[in-house]
Amino acid sequence: MNAPLIPSEIAAIEQEMIALRHAIHAHPELAYEEFVTGDLVAQRLQEWGYEVHRGLGGTGVIGTMKVGSGSRRLGLRADMDALPIHETTGLDYASRVPGKMHACGHDGHTAMLLTAARHLAQTRHFDGTLHLIFQPAEEGLAGAKRMIEEGLFDLFPCDAVFAMHNMPGHPTGKFGFRPGAFMASSDTVIIDIDGRGGHGAVPHKTVDPVVVCANVVLALQTIVSRNVAPLDMAIITVGAIHAGEAPNVIPQTAQMRLSVRALRPEVRDLLQERITALAHAQAAVYGATARVDYQRRYPVLVNDAAMTEFAESVARDWVGEDGLIPDLDPLTGSEDFAFMLEHCAGSYLIIGNGDGEGGCMVHNPGYDFNDDCLALGAAYWVKLTERFLRG
């Protein structure tokens, strides 16, 4: 139903770009291994007249095009990496690499931005500088942070930067925007408990680290319920506990692995303080000691209010109110585009991947990017670019 909204030049190449997406999907590459994908992206950008820079973040690719004499500079970002998941979709273009698949739609994000890049290079209906940022290692290894540390915004300065992610559970092709805190921080905590091992038949002569872990797990629940304000979001997940091998042996050590999330930086800091203090205190109660390795990973993703209003107005003027996702809630997932937004004004938006029966969430072996989004997402990038870099 949205076909009339798509520029005819994009509609004409839609099937070709879908085939390109399928090719990327069939050859997934994990973080910092995006060599084939990077080659494909760089080759296409060069063919279309972009100045291509490679190597930032290891496997990152940046295509730059300057048109006219405008001084404004725009960055658009797509992620390229896949996940260590074995695909079960059974699709003709399913992953040909065992244990790796595009389970988050980064193949679609890359194809959308490439489609927009091709159209913009052909029409050149903008005045200024366009930087297309194809980023590696979004999935947990902070490719955005590495690109920034290696000079991304020094070498390719931007007045604003935008990114888009598909989102299952929302109607296909509808666009979602939210100013302010939109995605949660994500931290990993490793807690090692050192006790005193021994025979399971004489527990009174040991300091059982498993008991300590059990009490830490229970005590952690009170941080969210009793330390965090009721209207603030906080999540503490104990994803793994490793201790011992035999049923009749009390182990010397145990390890807990936590995922911790928040939607406000102040809450993030509070969680670190309380988790660390609680682990040490609980261990001491039982005569054990705790070592806490608190790994601050992805920060809260905060969308600039003015840039989000601008991005939403581009969509509203194009697809109308019915093409928007109303009252979009914050997401408790995390995104390393947050690092870019700490250095440059911008906004992170979503495009619905479908909400019908049988729809599959990302990071699932049965997931696939919805090809019906590709032309719409590409056309949106074109609309946003032409308005931001208006001649």
QUIQUI-V189548 format. One record per residue. N is the residue number from 0. D_FIRST is the distance of its C-alpha to the first C-alpha in whole Angstrom. Layout:
n=N d_first=D_FIRST
n=N d_first=D_FIRST
This chain:
n=0 d_first=0
n=1 d_first=4
n=2 d_first=6
n=3 d_first=8
n=4 d_first=9
n=5 d_first=11
n=6 d_first=14
n=7 d_first=15
n=8 d_first=18
n=9 d_first=16
n=10 d_first=13
n=11 d_first=17
n=12 d_first=18
n=13 d_first=15
n=14 d_first=17
n=15 d_first=20
n=16 d_first=20
n=17 d_first=18
n=18 d_first=22
n=19 d_first=23
n=20 d_first=22
n=21 d_first=23
n=22 d_first=26
n=23 d_first=27
n=24 d_first=26
n=25 d_first=29
n=26 d_first=31
n=27 d_first=31
n=28 d_first=34
n=29 d_first=35
n=30 d_first=36
n=31 d_first=38
n=32 d_first=38
n=33 d_first=35
n=34 d_first=37
n=35 d_first=35
n=36 d_first=32
n=37 d_first=33
n=38 d_first=35
n=39 d_first=31
n=40 d_first=30
n=41 d_first=33
n=42 d_first=33
n=43 d_first=30
n=44 d_first=30
n=45 d_first=34
n=46 d_first=32
n=47 d_first=30
n=48 d_first=33
n=49 d_first=33
n=50 d_first=36
n=51 d_first=36
n=52 d_first=38
n=53 d_first=39
n=54 d_first=41
n=55 d_first=40
n=56 d_first=39
n=57 d_first=41
n=58 d_first=38
n=59 d_first=36
n=60 d_first=34
n=61 d_first=34
n=62 d_first=32
n=63 d_first=33
n=64 d_first=33
n=65 d_first=34
n=66 d_first=33
n=67 d_first=35
n=68 d_first=38
n=69 d_first=36
n=70 d_first=37
n=71 d_first=34
n=72 d_first=33
n=73 d_first=30
n=74 d_first=30
n=75 d_first=27
n=76 d_first=27
n=77 d_first=26
n=78 d_first=28
n=79 d_first=29
n=80 d_first=31
n=81 d_first=31
n=82 d_first=32
n=83 d_first=35
n=84 d_first=34
n=85 d_first=34
n=86 d_first=30
n=87 d_first=30
n=88 d_first=26
n=89 d_first=28
n=90 d_first=25
n=91 d_first=26
n=92 d_first=26
n=93 d_first=27
n=94 d_first=30
n=95 d_first=33
n=96 d_first=35
n=97 d_first=37
n=98 d_first=37
n=99 d_first=34
n=100 d_first=30
n=101 d_first=27
n=102 d_first=27
n=103 d_first=25
n=104 d_first=23
n=105 d_first=25
n=106 d_first=24
n=107 d_first=20
n=108 d_first=22
n=109 d_first=24
n=110 d_first=21
n=111 d_first=19
n=112 d_first=22
n=113 d_first=23
n=114 d_first=20
n=115 d_first=20
n=116 d_first=24
n=117 d_first=24
n=118 d_first=22
n=119 d_first=24
n=120 d_first=27
n=121 d_first=26
n=122 d_first=25
n=123 d_first=27
n=124 d_first=26
n=125 d_first=28
n=126 d_first=32
n=127 d_first=33
n=128 d_first=33
n=129 d_first=30
n=130 d_first=31
n=131 d_first=29
n=132 d_first=30
n=133 d_first=30
n=134 d_first=32
n=135 d_first=34
n=136 d_first=35
n=137 d_first=32
n=138 d_first=33
n=139 d_first=36
n=140 d_first=38
n=141 d_first=37
n=142 d_first=37
n=143 d_first=35
n=144 d_first=39
n=145 d_first=41
n=146 d_first=39
n=147 d_first=40
n=148 d_first=43
n=149 d_first=44
n=150 d_first=43
n=151 d_first=39
n=152 d_first=39
n=153 d_first=42
n=154 d_first=41
n=155 d_first=38
n=156 d_first=38
n=157 d_first=35
n=158 d_first=34
n=159 d_first=31
n=160 d_first=30
n=161 d_first=26
n=162 d_first=25
n=163 d_first=21
n=164 d_first=21
n=165 d_first=19
n=166 d_first=19
n=167 d_first=19
n=168 d_first=19
n=169 d_first=16
n=170 d_first=12
n=171 d_first=11
n=172 d_first=10
n=173 d_first=12
n=174 d_first=15
n=175 d_first=18
n=176 d_first=22
n=177 d_first=25
n=178 d_first=28
n=179 d_first=32
n=180 d_first=32
n=181 d_first=29
n=182 d_first=30
n=183 d_first=34
n=184 d_first=37
n=185 d_first=38
n=186 d_first=41
n=187 d_first=43
n=188 d_first=47
n=189 d_first=49
n=190 d_first=52
n=191 d_first=56
n=192 d_first=58
n=193 d_first=62
n=194 d_first=64
n=195 d_first=67
n=196 d_first=67
n=197 d_first=69
n=198 d_first=69
n=199 d_first=67
n=200 d_first=71
n=201 d_first=72
n=202 d_first=69
n=203 d_first=71
n=204 d_first=72
n=205 d_first=69
n=206 d_first=66
n=207 d_first=63
n=208 d_first=60
n=209 d_first=58
n=210 d_first=59
n=211 d_first=58
n=212 d_first=55
n=213 d_first=54
n=214 d_first=56
n=215 d_first=54
n=216 d_first=50
n=217 d_first=51
n=218 d_first=52
n=219 d_first=49
n=220 d_first=47
n=221 d_first=49
n=222 d_first=48
n=223 d_first=45
n=224 d_first=46
n=225 d_first=49
n=226 d_first=49
n=227 d_first=45
n=228 d_first=44
n=229 d_first=42
n=230 d_first=40
n=231 d_first=39
n=232 d_first=37
n=233 d_first=40
n=234 d_first=39
n=235 d_first=42
n=236 d_first=42
n=237 d_first=45
n=238 d_first=43
n=239 d_first=46
n=240 d_first=50
n=241 d_first=52
n=242 d_first=56
n=243 d_first=59
n=244 d_first=59
n=245 d_first=61
n=246 d_first=62
n=247 d_first=65
n=248 d_first=65
n=249 d_first=64
n=250 d_first=62
n=251 d_first=63
n=252 d_first=60
n=253 d_first=56
n=254 d_first=53
n=255 d_first=50
n=256 d_first=47
n=257 d_first=45
n=258 d_first=41
n=259 d_first=41
n=260 d_first=38
n=261 d_first=38
n=262 d_first=36
n=263 d_first=39
n=264 d_first=41
n=265 d_first=44
n=266 d_first=43
n=267 d_first=43
n=268 d_first=47
n=269 d_first=48
n=270 d_first=46
n=271 d_first=48
n=272 d_first=51
n=273 d_first=51
n=274 d_first=50
n=275 d_first=53
n=276 d_first=56
n=277 d_first=55
n=278 d_first=55
n=279 d_first=59
n=280 d_first=60
n=281 d_first=59
n=282 d_first=60
n=283 d_first=64
n=284 d_first=64
n=285 d_first=65
n=286 d_first=67
n=287 d_first=64
n=288 d_first=62
n=289 d_first=59
n=290 d_first=57
n=291 d_first=54
n=292 d_first=52
n=293 d_first=49
n=294 d_first=46
n=295 d_first=44
n=296 d_first=41
n=297 d_first=38
n=298 d_first=38
n=299 d_first=36
n=300 d_first=33
n=301 d_first=33
n=302 d_first=30
n=303 d_first=32
n=304 d_first=31
n=305 d_first=30
n=306 d_first=28
n=307 d_first=26
n=308 d_first=26
n=309 d_first=25
n=310 d_first=22
n=311 d_first=21
n=312 d_first=21
n=313 d_first=19
n=314 d_first=16
n=315 d_first=16
n=316 d_first=17
n=317 d_first=14
n=318 d_first=11
n=319 d_first=13
n=320 d_first=15
n=321 d_first=12
n=322 d_first=11
n=323 d_first=15
n=324 d_first=17
n=325 d_first=19
n=326 d_first=23
n=327 d_first=23
n=328 d_first=26
n=329 d_first=28
n=330 d_first=28
n=331 d_first=31
n=332 d_first=30
n=333 d_first=32
n=334 d_first=31
n=335 d_first=33
n=336 d_first=31
n=337 d_first=33
n=338 d_first=36
n=339 d_first=34
n=340 d_first=34
n=341 d_first=37
n=342 d_first=38
n=343 d_first=36
n=344 d_first=33
n=345 d_first=30
n=346 d_first=27
n=347 d_first=25
n=348 d_first=22
n=349 d_first=19
n=350 d_first=16
n=351 d_first=15
n=352 d_first=15
n=353 d_first=14
n=354 d_first=16
n=355 d_first=16
n=356 d_first=19
n=357 d_first=21
n=358 d_first=19
n=359 d_first=22
n=360 d_first=24
n=361 d_first=25
n=362 d_first=29
n=363 d_first=28
n=364 d_first=29
n=365 d_first=26
n=366 d_first=24
n=367 d_first=21
n=368 d_first=19
n=369 d_first=15
n=370 d_first=14
n=371 d_first=10
n=372 d_first=12
n=373 d_first=14
n=374 d_first=13
n=375 d_first=11
n=376 d_first=15
n=377 d_first=16
n=378 d_first=15
n=379 d_first=16
n=380 d_first=19
n=381 d_first=20
n=382 d_first=19
n=383 d_first=21
n=384 d_first=24
n=385 d_first=24
n=386 d_first=24
n=387 d_first=27
n=388 d_first=29
n=389 d_first=28
n=390 d_first=31
